[in-house]
Structures are given as structure tokens and as C-alpha cells.
Amino acid sequence: MNLLIFGTCIFSSYRLFFESFFFNALYFFIIYAIFGSVAVLIHKRIPNAGDLFKRISIMLPVFYLMNIGALHGAFYLYKYNDLFDCKPVPDMLWYTILYGCIMSTVITFINEGMANWEKWKDSLAESDKLKNSYQRSKLLGLKGQINPHFLFNCFNTLSGLISENEEQAEKFLNEMTKVHRYLLRSDDDYLVSLRDEMKFAQSYLYLIKARFGNAIQISTDLSEASLNLMIPPLSMQVILENIIYTNALNKKEPLQIQIESDSANQLNIIHSLHEKTIISNLNVDEGLDNLMTKYKLLNSVSIQIKENGSQRNITLPLFQTRNVQI
């Protein structure tokens, strides 16, 4: 830059060379600090990695105009101030501006390339976390249902129904099959429709009610629009299992569970509290903690848990689309 501005005059002596270097370095340090601030501002306005070329198409014209102003300012400063013996070469102004614009272009592409490289590496790490979390969720759901205790309870209930009411026994076996078919499904969707998830939840709750009877009372109020929204699979199994196995169940004071949607594309699971054990923090629960992690990895609003003395409200955000970008 010094050579373009002053020509070979800067090589007249070591003193001139270092003086010009010092003043130009100071001047352009300030100028490019301003460039950096502008770049950060544009990044904040257009942060998405997918908008790389849109961001660059805004940055470069702005930087070109800034280069024109900065280099005109440099020529004016050195021309009318006796900072050192060399004076700018007027005919080199636009060559200097061209050089500044070329360097701005190169530096912008390097910076954007490095930034997107880091985002790409981070996205791979997040993708692995999401896949692991998803598979862990399936495993936890499977573990929570197909364990010896659950199977024993189901078969014990089924055995009693066979001797008492064959029609109910057939219904119980049918719902039990639906639950396990849903748990063992082979698709790798990160989201399923709330409609499908609620069909599973109804079958799951049927099995639970067959065991506990009127000790559990469930009501649902879901809009048709909400049923078409998406939710991570087995979310309801995690929530319902947490509710049922952390509350005492008896027919005199039934456990009330209400499942409803709201206008904010959220699913609210509200239940009464009948403490069985002291739980200092629901996040320590493995299944619920895993579900919270999954929502975080899906870049969604986090799960909200609000509690008063008599009831707890667990709010799950619902998604508009099945496709998840990972």
C-alpha cells in the first residue's frame, strides 16, 4: 500500500521507509477496525450460514465504498500534512483503491470461509449429538416398556382379563400390540405427527388404566390443527411415564392428567400432584432429561415445567414441519 501511495520515494532512506510504515500502519489499523465492526454488524443482521452469498453481496459493495473513502482520506492526509518527506503520487490513487478493493475481497472470502468451516464442524458435532440423543430416546422408551416388570404386569393383567372378560382381554392385547409396534417401528424420523404420537399415548394409557383402574383419570382437548403439527417420537411416553411413576395412585384421590393444545403451537400436559417420593429436580430423571436435550439439539424453544402446590404443567413446543436440518 505504501509503495502504491508514495512510489519508490519510501526507499530513499531507512528513516522514510519506517516512518511511512508506522503512519500507514496506524491509519489502516483504525480503518480496518471500522471495517471489522461493519462486518460484525452485517453478521448479526444476516447470521445464517445458508445466507453466505447474500451476506457477501452486501459486504463487498459496502467495503468498496469504504475503501474509496479511506484511500481518498489517506491521499488527502499525506498531501496536506508534512508527516514525512514523501508525498502521494496522484496518478496512483485509483490503482491504490483497486488494490484495496481486491484485498477486501480476498480477506472477506477468507474470513467467511473460516467462519463457515467452524460452523460446519459444529453442525457435524450437533448432528452426532442429535442422532445419539434420538437413538438413546428410542432405547429408553424400549427399555421403559419392554422390561420384565412391564411385561409381567401386562401379562398378569391380560391373564386376569382372559378369565373374567374375553372381549376386554382381546382389546387389551390389541392395545398392547399397538404400543410395541410403535416402539419397534423402523423409521428414523426425528419428528412424527402429534396425531400418531397421541394414538400411541392412548394405547399406552389404556394399558396403564387397565392396571390402575379409576386411580388415573385422563382428558384431552386437542385442536385438529395441532394434531397435524410435529413432535419428537416417544415424547408422550417419557412424560406420561414420569407422571405415573412419580405420583402415588389411589382411587380415592385419582391422578388427574389433562392433555391440551394452545394457540402458541404448544402441547400442555397438566397433572395433579400426589407425591410418592421427594424429587428435588425433574431434570435428574434420565428420560425427561434426554427429551430436554433433544429439544435443545433441535434448536427449539426448551420444554417448560411449571409447578404449584397442587399441579404441574409440562409444556412441549410443537414443530411445523417433519424435516429437521442437522
Secondary structure, DSSP 8 states (H G I E B T S, - for coil): -HHHHHGGGGGS-HHHHHHHHHHHHHHHHHHHHHHHHHHHHHHHHS--GGGHHHHHHHHHHHHHHHHHHHHHHHHHHHHHS-SSS----GGGHHHHHHHHHHHHHHHHHHHHHHHHHHHHHHHHHHHHHHHHHHHHHHHHHHHHHSSHHHHHHHHHHHHHHHHH-HHHHHHHHHHHHHHHHHHT-----S-EEHHHHHHHHHHHHHHHHHHHGGGEEEEEE--HHHHTSEE-TTHHHHHHHHHHHTB---SSS-EEEEEEE-TTSEEEEEEE--BSS--S-GGGSHHHHHHHHHHHHTT----EEEE-SSEEEEEEE-BS-S----
